[in-house]
Amino acid sequence: KVGWYNAVVQSAFHLPYPDDTLAFVVLSTPSMFEKALKPFVNKERLKIIRDPVDQCVSHHLSRLKEKFPDQTVDIMFDYEILPNRKPKFLAQTAAHVAGAAYYYQRKDVKLDPWGKKKIFGVCIHPRYGGWFAIRGLLLFPDIQVPFLEQSAPVDCVSTEQQRIELLEQFNFHWQDTRYRDIIEVKEKYSEEQKAYFATPPAERFKLLGLTQ
């Protein structure tokens, strides 16, 4: 419900819907690269593709919207920003309140070892660890669900030491991707997908057989 999200974010990030409005957080799993992105790129090869992942997600969520012709469906994408340069919604907070993935933050560590350093939080999924992404929100303004009960996300990084290790790796060593494997995962990115996301954005087109 929208109210779960609005209750924990600053007013600047409130979603302009009644508290009981139904919403879904959209995640991409590790197999999205092979099952959705590569087929999308092959199909759209002759069209202008500026950002393959964003356009692929937009394509599939727009198709999903068409499945509900009698409903108003609003879509917010993780890459959208407001005129003030702030994101349209806080993706990791949304995933946490929806019960999709646990958002580990500095406040989850009792004995904070970082002093004045800026420490960013990160979501971990109980099945995929850090090998997933939050892609958007689907909102149904005409559907109110006052009866919907909130489910807490799975706290899969439960010890103090693990949480410190996770936030250390994410903030200071994120490029080596160790933070993604903080727990034992059921599925992770393929080697091809790892190489794709490790490549600077401007050079990724070549990996997909595209030219800019």
C-alpha positions, 0 to 999 in steps of 0.5 A: 500500500502507498501508505506504508511507503509514505509513512517512512519517507520525508514529505518531499518523496510522498507519493500523491495517492491515498494511503490504501492505494494498491502498488507493486514494486517491480524487481528484475531477477538475474535471468532478466538479461537472457530472457528479456534484455537480449531478445528485446535488443535483437527485436529492436535492433533497427530502432534507436536504442539509447539505454537498452536496460531502461528501454527494455523495462519500459517496453515490458511494463507498458505491455503489462499495463495493456493487460489491464484495459479497464484499470488506470495503471500509473508506472514509475521507473527507477531511473526517473527524476523530478525537476529538482533532480531527486528520484521520483521514488526511493526504490530501496525503501519501497522494496523494503516496505513491500516485503520484497527485499531487506534494506540494510542501513547504517541504523541497522548496525549497533556499534557503528565503526564509520565515524563521519563517513557517509554510508549508503544502504543496500537491499538484499534479497533472500533468494538472489542476495544482491544479484537483482535490481529494483526497476519500478512501481506499478500503481493502481489509483482506482484500487483501494486495499484497506484490508491488505496486511503488511509483510516484513522483508526477510532479514537474511543478513541477521548478524552485526558482523555480517551487516558491517561487512555488507555495508563496508563492501557495498560502500568501499568495494562495490566494484568487486561485487562481493557484497552481492554474495553476502548470503548464499544465493540461489541464482546470480548474474551470468558471466556475460551479464557481469561483464556487461554491467562492469563495462562503462555505459558508452561501451556496452552497446558493442557487447550487445552487437549495437552501434550508437 
